[in-house]
Amino acid sequence: EKEDCLTIEEIFDEDEGEASNLPKHPAQNEEEDKLTRAMRRGQLTSSLLLGKSEVGTWALSKGWSDGEGISELVQLIMSKNDHAMCIASEVVSAAASTEKARPLILPLLETGALEILMENSDKEVRSGAASAIAKLGLADKALSNNEGEIIGLLQVAVELLEDSADSGGADTKALMEKASKAPKESASSSSSATTAAERGIEVLSYLLTKTQIKEEIAFGFKASANSKHTALERLVELASASKSGESVISYGLATIFALMAVSTETLRKEAFIGKEITADQYEELQALGKTEEEKENAKQNQDIDPPEAVHERIRKMANCNVPRAMVKLMTNASEHTLEQVVTGMNRMAVEETARGVMVQQGCLSACLKVEQGESPSETGKKILNLARHSVAKMLVSMNPSLLTVSQRMGCVRPLIQLIRDNESSDLAQFEALLAITNLGSMDEETKNRIVAERGISVLGYGMFSDHELVRRAATEAMSNLVPNVEMMKYLADPEHLKLWVAFATEFDTNYECARAAAGCLAMATQAPAVATALVQQDHFEEMGRSVLECGKLELMHRIMVILLNLLDQGGDCKDGVIACGFVAFCEAYVISYHDGTKAGELELSESDQGLMSVTVNLAKEIVSLSR
């Protein structure tokens, strides 16, 4: 037998009595002896479940009174002794946190024994039972669809949060100081809730898989009408306390915020990222084995959480200072807590109106500080990618002039790295490109920083993406770098310019990309080197003719600006425009539409009517300059 093997020695009642050798009180009856022994065994089993789950599971199933552990656990529940019921509550909570122990206590849920604990006046008793029911019952369809049961669990959880707040802010600070001294929890570890707040957060983290609970918390759920704070305000208070990131409840708080900002449908799709099938394909496969009645029941019980509801919850969270609380949680946080925090920020940044608040409350700066070593773990890589993606989301629609210079400059590198990362999703790259486009529109200093971070080569690589939205965004980002010196050198290279000419003619397959490419050429051809290189392109005439004749006024506007710039350059550029017949086209265009008669027959929209007038005036200028 190996020395390191675990040896379990069973101690029977006779041995226990001999070992203790303690005299019993004369008045103590047999029933009291049984209850006392059961309480001791319950305490030991609870500790084992939390410390060594496999041994604890064995103790609950076989070691406790020769396999009668569940029977004695029921006796503790039925004893009406608050101490005994509190021990039973801790046992079922610990067992519900252990996968192999859950089947052992599941009958207690089905028979209603746990309901007895829930009805006890002692909150410690109720909290353990609520934790167990949340872990066990939400997987049970009967309970998970029972609105009364779910709200009852929420009520208990919020009461527990209030219990830790009764003494005011000093109590919260003391709680976090105490919690920060406890060992950090990992993503898979069982929670040992030693305070009311810890147990309340534990229960909430399980309940928040339900949309109903997310809505209740976001819209101001209180334990009672006399409560000073809503549940969300109390969560923010706990997360904003000193050393909150180091506490054992930090992971639970981060998980709660991350779950509130996402729908069940999105979570389901996220679970299939990187898998061989999509969530929809999986649903179709599941449906093949169901009857019509089962399909109808599944449809009725579906947890509906529309995007509008998610966005409204995020707005409520932003108004309640959740972004600032998440920033506090990042300080000295464990890797698993940090992952949940940046996931929550990434989800909140989906709501456009929340982005400004997130930047103001420090989310942008906090994400910029997320760095990993030379050899980060897989979780570390995910955290870094999520932090960069969060920066991109926040800057998509943010006015760059509202950022400090250090923020603008600091955002460039993580965005460029996100675009360059081959493992990044198309969505992440697309939003990073939009953010770079936004920043590039600010000033020459920002353009220089983008170029200094090898932005031209990275963005140029993005123009070859398989995803048309990524190609379009990369083209727009490159266009915003004009008239940077390095960008103009890039465009003056015939090989590079060839790509832009090709993109400008792809208006039938990717109109937005063609518009961006033509716009870039319209700005860049003011430079003699670019203008000369364009006229010398083999497909210059083909590009000009196809765009002029396409009938799309936005593109015609851009190509006419290009022609005007080329004529301004004079020499070979001017000769090239005339030789290709573009001046003749403009003359015919002016004759046809100069008085607006024919234009009226085209039934153009109001915006197109304005563009029509602009293109006619440009055509007149082209004809005039060609003479």
ZARO-95014 format. One record per atom (N, C-alpha, C): x, y, z. Coordinates in steps of 0.2 Angstrom, whole numbers, plus 5000, padded with zeros to 4 digits. Each point is the difference from the previous one (the first is absolute). Last residue first. Example, Ala and Ser with C-alpha at 12.3 -4.5 7.8 and 13.67 -1.06 7.14 Angstrom:
2
506449895035 500450065001 499650055003 500249725000 499650065000 500450065000 
***
This chain:
627
495353694650 500150044994 500650045001 499049855017 500349964994 500250054994 498850075020 500850005001 500349964995 497650034999 500450075000 500749995001 498749815002 499950024993 500450074999 499749915022 500549964996 500050024993 498550115014 500750025002 500549964996 497749944998 500150074997 500750025001 499349815011 500149984993 500150074996 499450025023 500749974999 500249984992 497850075006 500550065001 500749984999 498349835000 499950044994 500550065000 499849865019 500449974994 500050044994 498850085019 500750005001 500449974994 497649985000 500250074999 500850015001 499049805005 500050014993 500250074998 499849945023 500649974997 500050014992 498150075012 500650045002 500649974997 498149874997 499950064996 500650055002 499849805012 500349994994 500050074995 499050005022 500750005000 500349994994 497749995001 500250065001 500850015001 499049814984 499950025007 500250075001 499349934975 500549995005 499850025007 499049974975 499749995007 500549985005 500350064976 500349945003 499749995006 499450194986 499749944998 500349945003 500950215004 499350005003 499749934998 502050064990 500249985007 499349995004 500150104978 500049925000 500149985007 499950234998 499449974997 500049935001 501850165007 499649965005 499349974997 502050134990 499450045001 499549965005 502149904992 500250075003 499450045002 500349764990 499750015007 500150075002 500849914978 499449975002 499650025006 502150094993 499550024995 499349965002 502049955012 499750075002 499550024995 501049794997 499650005006 499850075002 501449974981 499349974999 499650005006 502250075002 499750054996 499249984999 501549855011 499850065005 499650054995 501049824989 499549985004 499750055004 501950054988 499449994996 499449985004 502050005011 499850074999 499450004995 501249805004 499650025006 499750074999 501549864985 499350014999 499650035005 502449934998 499549955002 499350014999 501850164996 500149954996 499549945001 500150195014 499750024994 500049944995 501149975021 499250015001 499750024993 502449995001 499749935001 499250005001 501350204998 499949974994 499749935000 500550125020 499450034996 499949974993 501849935013 499449985004 499450034996 502250054993 499849934998 499349985003 500450255002 500549964997 499749934998 498750145020 500350014994 500449954997 498750035021 500749995000 500350024994 497750025003 500450055004 500749995000 498649834991 500050064995 500450065004 499549815013 500549984995 500150064995 498450025017 500650015003 500649984994 497749974994 500250085001 500750015003 499149784998 500250034993 500250075001 499349895020 500649974997 500250034994 497950065008 500550035004 500749984998 498249884990 500150074997 500550045004 499449795009 500449994994 500150074996 498649995019 500749995002 500449994994 497750034997 500250065003 500849995001 498849824993 500150044994 500350075003 499349845015 500649974997 500250054994 498050045012 500550015004 500749984997 498049974988 500250075000 500650015005 499349794984 500050015007 500350075002 499849904977 499450035003 499950015007 501949914984 499649955005 499350035002 501950104985 499449974997 499549965005 502150105006 499750054998 499349984997 501549845008 499750035005 499650064998 501249874984 499549965003 499650035006 501850114988 499449994996 499549965004 502150035010 499750064999 499350004997 501449815002 499850025006 499550064999 501249924982 499549965001 499650025007 502050114993 499450024996 499449965002 502049955011 499850065002 499350024996 501649805001 499250005000 499750065002 502449974998 499749974995 499350004999 501550195013 499749935001 499749974994 501050235002 500449954997 499749935001 499050195010 499950014993 500449944996 500350025024 499349984998 499950004993 502050085009 500049935001 499349974997 500350235002 500449984994 500049925000 499050115018 499650024994 500449974994 501049995021 499549955000 499650014993 501850155005 500249934999 499549954999 499550235004 500249994994 500249934999 498150075017 500750005000 500349984993 497750015005 500250075000 500850005000 498749805001 500250024993 500250085000 499049885020 500849994998 500250024994 497750015007 500450045004 500750004998 498549864988 499850074999 500450055005 500249775002 500450024994 499850074999 498949905018 500750015001 500450024994 497749954997 500150065004 500750015002 499449814989 500050064995 500150065004 499949805013 500650004995 500050064996 498149975013 500550025004 500750004996 498049924990 499950075001 500650035004 499949774996 500250044993 499950075002 499349865017 500849994999 500250044994 497749985004 500350055005 500750005000 498849854985 499950074999 500450055004 500149754991 500250035007 500050074999 499349864982 500149955005 500150035007 499850144980 499449965000 500049945006 501850174996 499450035003 499449955000 502550004994 499649945003 499450035003 501950134991 499549984995 499649945002 501750115014 499550054998 499549984994 501849855008 499550015005 499450054998 502049974987 499649954999 499450005005 501650175001 499750004994 499549944999 501450005018 499550055001 499650014994 501949854999 499449975004 499550055001 501950074989 499649954996 499449975004 501750145010 499550044996 499549954996 502049915010 499550025005 499450034997 501849964986 499749945002 499550015005 501250194992 499549974996 499749935002 500950205016 500249944998 499549974995 499550195012 500450024994 500349944997 498849995021 499650014994 500350014994 501350005020 499749934999 499550004994 500950205007 500649964997 499749934998 498650145013 500150034993 500549964996 499849965023 499449974996 500050024993 501650085015 500149934998 499549974997 499750235007 500649994995 500149934998 497650095007 500649985004 500549994994 497650094998 500650004996 500649995004 498249845002 500250054995 499950075004 499349805010 500750025001 500350054995 497849905000 500050055005 500750025002 499549824985 499850064997 500150065004 500349785008 500550024996 499950074997 498249905012 500650025004 500650024997 498249914987 499850075003 500650025005 500249794990 500150054995 499850075003 499749825014 500750014999 500150054995 497849935003 500250045006 500850024999 499049864984 499750065000 500350055005 500549775001 500350034994 499850075000 498949875015 500750025003 500450034994 497849934995 500050065004 500750015003 499749814986 500050074996 499950065005 501449765004 499350035002 500050074997 501949874997 499549964997 499350035001 502450155000 499649955004 499449974996 501850174994 499949934997 499649955004 500550235008 499750004993 499949944996 501350025021 499349995001 499650014994 502350044999 499949925001 499249995001 500850225000 500049984993 499949925000 500250115021 499350014997 500049984992 502049975012 499549965003 499350014997 501950134993 500049934997 499549955004 500150235006 499950004993 500049934997 500550065023 499349994999 499949994992 501950015017 500049964994 499349994997 500750155018 499849935002 499949954994 500450234996 500649985004 499949935002 498250114989 500549984996 500649975003 498350095013 499849944997 500549984995 500450205011 500149955004 499849934997 499750204988 500749985000 500149945005 497950104998 500249964994 500749985000 499250135018 499849945000 500149964994 500750225000 500349975005 499849925001 498850164986 500649974996 500549965005 497350015005 500650054999 500649974997 497649905002 500150055006 500550054997 499249794990 499750064997 500150065005 500849785005 500450034994 499750064997 498849875017 500650035003 500450044994 498249874993 499750055005 500650045002 500549804989 499750064995 499850065004 500649815012 500650034998 499850064995 498349875009 500350045005 500650044997 499049844987 499650065000 500250055005 501149794998 500250044994 499550065000 499749845017 500650045001 500250044994 498149874999 499950055004 500650045002 500149814986 499650054997 499950065004 501149815008 500550044996 499650054996 498849865015 500550045004 500450044995 498549854990 499650065003 500550045004 500849804990 499850064995 499750065003 501549855016 499449994996 500050064995 502449915009 499450055002 499449984995 502249904999 499549965004 499450055002 502050084988 499649954996 499549975003 501150245005 499949945003 499649954996 500450244996 500549964997 500049925003 498550185007 499949994993 500549954997 500250065023 499449964999 499949994993 501850145005 500149935002 499449954999 499850244997 500349974994 500249935002 499050115017 499549994994 500449974994 501250065020 499649945001 499549994994 501450194999 500449944999 499549945002 499150225001 500249984993 500349935000 499350145020 499549954997 500249974993 501250175013 500149935003 499549954997 500050234993 500649974998 500149935003 498150135007 500049994992 500649964998 499950065023 499549954998 500049984993 501350185007 500349945002 499649944999 499250224996 500549984995 500349935002 497550045008 500750045001 500549974995 497350014995 500549965003 500750045001 498050074988 499950005007 500549965004 500050024976 500250075003 499950005008 499349824985 500749995002 500250075003 497549895000 500450064997 500750005002 498649774998 500250055005 500350064996 499149784992 499650064999 500250065004 501349794999 499750004994 499650074998 501349935021 500250054995 499750004993 499649835018 499850075003 500250064995 500449774994 499350015000 499950085003 502249924999 499850014993 499250025001 501149935020 500250074998 499750024993 499649785007 499650055004 500250074998 501249824992 499450014996 499650055004 502049955010 500150044993 499450014997 499949865019 500150075002 500150044994 499849774997 499350035002 500150085001 501949874995 499650014994 499450035002 501449945018 500350054996 499650024994 499349825013 499950065004 500350064995 500449784993 499350024999 499850075003 502249905003 499950034993 499250024999 500549905021 500450074999 499950034993 499349785004 499550055003 500350075000 501349824993 499550014995 499550055003 502450055008 499649945000 499450014995 502450134997 499450005004 499649934999 502550104996 499749934999 499350005004 501350205000 500249974994 499649944998 498750155017 500749994999 500249974993 497850175004 500249935002 500849994998 498050225005 500649974997 500149935002 498250225003 500149935000 500549984995 499350235003 500649975005 500049935000 498350114987 500750024997 500649975005 497749995007 500249954995 500650014997 499350165016 500149935003 500249954995 499450224992 500650005003 500249935003 497850034992 500550004995 500749995002 498250025016 500149934997 500550004994 499250195016 500749965000 500049944997 498250175002 500149975006 500649955000 499350134981 500150055005 500249965007 499549874981 500750044999 500150055006 497949884999 500649965001 500650035000 498150124994 500149995007 500549965002 499650034977 500350065003 500049995007 499049834989 500750004998 500350065003 497649945000 500449985006 500850014999 498350034982 499950055005 500449995007 500049834982 500350064998 500050065005 500049735003 499550055000 500350074999 501349805001 499649994995 499550064999 501649965018 500150054995 499649994993 499849865020 499750065001 500250054994 501049795000 499349994999 499650075001 502349985004 499949994993 499350004999 500650015022 500150074997 499949994992 499949805013 499450055002 500150064996 501849854999 499449984996 499450045001 501950055012 500150024994 499449974995 500049935022 499950075000 500150034993 500449765004 499350025001 499950084999 502249925001 499649984994 499350015000 501350045019 500150054995 499749984993 499949855018 499650065001 500150054995 501349814999 499349984999 499550065001 502450035005 499949994993 499249994998 500450135023 500349934997 499850004993 500350245012 499649954999 500349934998 500750245006 500349945003 499549944999 498950204992 500650015003 500249945004 497950034987 500649984996 500750005004 497750085008 500149925000 500749984997 499350234998 500249985007 500249935000 498950074981 500750025000 500349985006 497749964998 500449954997 500850025000 498450165008 500149945005 500449954997 499450184987 500650025005 500149945005 498249974984 500750014996 500650015005 497750015008 500349934999 500750004997 498250185006 500850005001 500349935000 497650084995 500149975007 500850005002 499250054978 499750055004 500149995008 500649844983 500450055000 499850065004 498649814999 500749985004 500550064999 497950024988 499950005008 500749995004 500049974976 500050075002 499850015008 500149784991 500750035000 499950085002 498049884997 500449985007 500750035000 498750034980 499750045006 500449985006 500649884981 500350075000 499750045006 499149784997 500750005003 500350075000 497949984991 500049995007 500750005003 499750004977 499750075003 500149995007 500449814987 500650045001 499850075003 498549785007 500250044994 500650055001 499149775011 500450065003 500250044994 498549765009 500150054995 500350075003 499849725004 500250065004 500150064995 498449774997 500650044998 500150065004 498149845000 500550015006 500650034998 498449954983 499650045006 500550015005 500849874983 499950064998 499750055005 500349775004 500650035000 500050074998 498149874998 500150015008 500750045000 499449924979 499550065002 500150025007 501249814991 500250064997 499650065002 499349795007 500750025004 500250074997 498249904989 499850025007 500650035004 500349894979 499750074999 499850035007 502049825001 499350004997 499850074999 502649935000 499550025004 499350004996 502449964992 499849955005 499450015004 501050164984 499849944996 499749945005 500950215008 499350004998 499849944996 502250045006 499749995006 499249994998 501550084984 500149935001 499649975006 499950234995 499749964994 500149935002 501150155014 499350005001 499649964995 502350034996 499949955006 499350005002 500650154983 500149934998 499949955005 500150235006 499449984997 500049934997 501950085011 499449995005 499449994996 502249934987 499850065003 499449985005 502249844994 499350024998 499850065003 502149915004 499949984993 499450024997 501250155019 499849934999 499849994993 500750215009 500649965000 499849924999 498250155011 500650034996 500649965000 497849975011 500149964994 500650034996 499150105020 500249935002 500249964994 499050224998 500750005002 500349935002 497750024995 500450014994 500850005001 498450005018 500049944996 500450004994 499850205012 500449955004 500049934997 498650174991 500750014998 500449965004 497849985005 500149984993 500750014998 499250075021 500149935000 500249984993 500650255005 499449965000 500249935000 501350225012 500049954994 499349965000 501050155018 500050044993 500049954994 499949925023 499450054999 500150044994 501749845007 499449974998 499450054998 502150085008 500149974994 499349974997 500250085022 499950054996 500149984993 500249845016 499350025001 500050064994 502149905004 499549964996 499350035000 501650115013 500250014993 499549954996 499849985023 499850064998 500150014993 500949815009 499250005000 499850064998 502349995003 499849964994 499250005000 500950105019 500250044994 499749964994 500049935024 499450024996 500150034994 501849955015 499749934997 499350024997 501950195001 499649975004 499749934997 501550194991 500349945003 499649965004 499250194989 500349964995 500349945003 499150185013 499549964997 500349944995 501050195015 500349934999 499549954997 498850225008 500849995000 500149935000 497750074989 500350005007 500849994999 498249984983 500350075000 500450005007 498549824995 500650004995 500450065001 498149995014 500549945002 500650004995 498250154995 500450025006 500549955002 498649954982 500550054998 500450025006 498249865004 500549964997 500650054997 498050095010 500449965005 500649974997 498550114986 500450055004 500449965005 498549874988 500550024996 500550055003 498049935011 500549945000 500650024996 498750205011 499849954996 500649945000 499650165022 500350004993 499749944996 499250065022 500350064998 500350004993 497849875010 500749994999 500350074997 497649945006 500450045005 500849994998 498349874989 499950074998 500450055005 501049764994 499450035003 499950074998 501749884990 499849945004 499350025004 500750104975 500150015007 499849945005 500550084972 499749955004 500350025007 500350124977 499950025007 499749955005 500649984975 499450055001 499950015008 501749844993 500150064996 499550065001 499749785010 500650035003 500150074996 498349864991 499850025007 500650045003 500449904979 499550065000 499850025007 501349814999 500450054997 499650075000 498949805005 500450025006 500450064998 498849894983 499550035005 500450035006 501149864984 499950074998 499650045005 501649805006 499350014999 499950074998 502049915008 500049974994 499350014997 500750085022 500050044994 500149974993 500049895023 499350024997 500050054994 502049925011 499749944997 499350034997 501350155011 500449984994 499749944997 499150085021 499950054994 500349974994 500549895020 499349994998 499950044994 502050055010 500049934997 499349984997 500250205012 500350014993 500049934997 499350015022 499550034996 500350004993 501449925016 499549954999 499550034995 501750145008 500349954996 499449954998 499550175015 500150024993 500249954996 499749955023 499450014996 500150024993 502049865010 499650065002 499450014996 501549824997 500150015008 499650065002 500149824978 499850065002 500050015008 501349864980 499849995007 499850075003 500149884974 500050065004 499849985008 501349854979 499450015004 500050065005 501549984976 499949985007 499450015003 500850054977 499749945001 499949985007 501150204992 499350004996 499749935002 501650095019 500149994993 499349994997 500850145023 499649944997 500250004993 501550095022 499650024994 499649944997 500650035027 500349974994 499550024994 499950175021 499849934998 500449974994 500050235008 500549965004 499949924998 498550184993 500650004996 500649965003 497850035011 500049954994 500750004996 499750155018 500049935003 500149954994 499850234995 500649995003 500149935002 497950074992 500549994995 500749995003 498350045015 499849944997 500549994994 500150205012 500349955004 499949934997 499150194989 500750005000 500349945004 497750035000 500249984994 500750004999 499150095020 499949924999 500249984994 500050235003 500649975003 499949925000 498350144990 500649994996 500549975004 497649945011 500350064995 500649984997 498649865014 500450045004 500350064996 498649834990 499750035005 500350055004 500649844981 500150084999 499650035006 500149764997 500750025001 500150084999 497949894998 500249995006 500750035001 499050004979 499850065004 500349995007 500249834984 500550064998 499850065005 498749815002 500649985003 500550064998 497850014992 500050015007 500749995003 499749954977 500050075001 500050025008 499749774993 500750034998 500150075002 497949905003 500449985005 500750034999 498450044984 499850035006 500549995005 500149884980 500250064999 500050045007 499049794999 500750005000 500350065000 497750004996 500249985007 500750005001 499250024978 500050065004 500149995007 499949814987 500550044998 500150065004 498149865003 500649975003 500650054999 498050064989 500050015008 500649975003 499649964977 500250075001 500050025008 500549774985 499550025006 500250075002 501249864984 499450044997 499550025005 501949885006 500350054996 499550044997 499449805012 500250065004 500250064996 499549804989 499450025004 500150065004 501849904987 499550044996 499450025004 502549965009 499449965000 499550044996 502250085004 500049954995 499449965000 500250165016 500050044994 500149954994 500149935023 499450014998 499950034993 502149965013 499749944998 499350014996 501450185009 500449964996 499749934997 498750165014 500350034994 500449964996 499349925021 499550004995 500250034994 501550015017 500049934998 499449994994 500350215012 500649984996 499949934996 498550075016 499950044994 500549984995 500249915022 499549974996 499950034993 501450115015 500349934998 499549964996 499250205010 500550024995 500449934997 498450005018 499750014994 500550014994 500749985022 499749944998 499750014993 500950185010 500549964999 499849934997 498450175008 500350014993 500649964999 497949945017 500750025000 500250014993 497849935004 500150075002 500750025000 498949804985 500350015006 500150075001 499349884980 499450045004 500350015007 501349884984 499950074997 499550045004 500549775006 500650055001 499850074998 498549844994 499950015007 500650045002 500049934978 499550055001 499950025008 501349824992 500450065000 499550065001 499149784998 500450015007 500350075000 498649894982 499850065003 500450015007 500249834982 499549985005 499850065004 501650024982 499449974997 499549995006 502150075006 499750054996 499349984998 501449855010 499850055005 499650064997 501149824987 499349985003 499850055005 502250034990 499450024996 499349985002 502349965009 499650045004 499450024996 501749854991 499849985007 499550045004 501050064978 499449955000 499849975007 501950164998 499350024999 499449954999 502549975003 499650005006 499350024999 501750004983 499949935002 499550005006 500850224993 499649964994 499849935002 500350215017 500449954997 499649954996 499150195011 500650034997 500549954997 498149955013 499750034994 500650034996 500449925022 499949944996 499850034993 500250165017 500749974998 499949944995 498150095009 500350054996 500649984997 498949875016 499749994993 500250054995 500950005023 500149944996 499750004993 499550185015 500750004997 500249944996 497950015011 500050044995 500750014997 499749875019 499749974994 500050044994 500750105020 500549954998 499849964994 498550145010 500550044997 500549964997 498349905013 499850024993 500550044997 500449955022 500049944996 499850014993 499950175016 500749984998 500049944996 497950085007 500350044995 500749994998 498049835006 500650035004 500350044995 498249864994 499850065003 500550035004 500049794986 500150005008 499750075003 500249914976 499450005003 500050015008 502050004986 499550054997 499350005004 501649845006 500350065002 499550064997 499649784993 499850015008 500350065002 500549944978 499350025001 499850015007 502249924996 499950074998 499350025000 500449785005 500250045005 500050084999 499649844982 499550005005 500150045006 501749984984 499450054997 499449995005 501949875005 500250075001 499450044997 500549755003 499450035002 500150085000 501749834995 499650014995 499350035001 501649955018 500049944996 499550014994 500650195014 499549955003 499949944996 501450164988 499650035005 499549955003 501549964982 500450005006 499650035006 499249974976 500149945004 500350015007 499250184985 499749944998 500149945004 501050215005 499350025000 499649934998 502450005000 499750015007 499350005000 501150014979 500049935003 499750005007 500350214990 499549964996 500049935003 501750135008 499450035002 499449964997 502149964992 500049975007 499350025003 500550104980 500049924999 499949975006 500450245000 499449984998 499849924999 501550165015 500249944996 499449974998 499850215011 500749995000 500349954995 497650055004 500350064998 500849994999 498749825008 499750024993 500450064997 500549935023 500349964995 499750014993 499050115018 500750034999 500449954995 497849945005 500050074997 500750024999 499749815012 499949994993 500050064996 500250015024 500649974997 499949994992 498250085013 500550055000 500749974996 498249865004 499850054995 500550054999 500249845017 500149974994 499950054994 499450065022 500850004999 500149974993 497850015006 500250074999 500850004999 498949805005 499850014993 500350074999 500249925022 500449974995 499950024993 498550095016 500750025001 500549974995 497849925001 500050064996 500750045001 499649795011 500049994993 500150074996 499850005024 500649974998 500150004992 497950065009 500550065000 500749974998 498349845003 499950044994 500550064999 500049865019 500349974995 499950044993 500150135024 499749944997 500349984994 500850145023 500050004992 499749934998 500450065023 499450024997 499950004993 502149955012 499449965002 499450014997 502350064988 499650035006 499449955001 502349904991 499450044998 499650035006 502849944996 499449985003 499450044998 502249934985 499750065004 499449985003 501649894984 500049985007 499850055004 500649974975 499850065004 500049995007 500449824986 500550054999 499950065004 498449835000 500649985004 500550054999 498050034988 499950005007 500649995004 500149974977 500050075002 499950015007 500049784991 500650035001 500050075002 498049904996 500349975006 500750035001 498750064981 499850035006 500349975006 501549984978 499349995002 499850035006 501850044980 500050005007 499249995002 501849964977 499350015003 500050005007 502050064982 499849965005 499350015003 501650054977 499450025004 499849955005 502250084983 499849955004 499450035005 501550064976 499650035005 499749945004 502550004987 499349994999 499550025006 502550014997 499650064999 499349994999 501649825003 500050045006 499550065000 499749764987 500450064999 499950045006 499849734999 499650065000 500450065000 
***
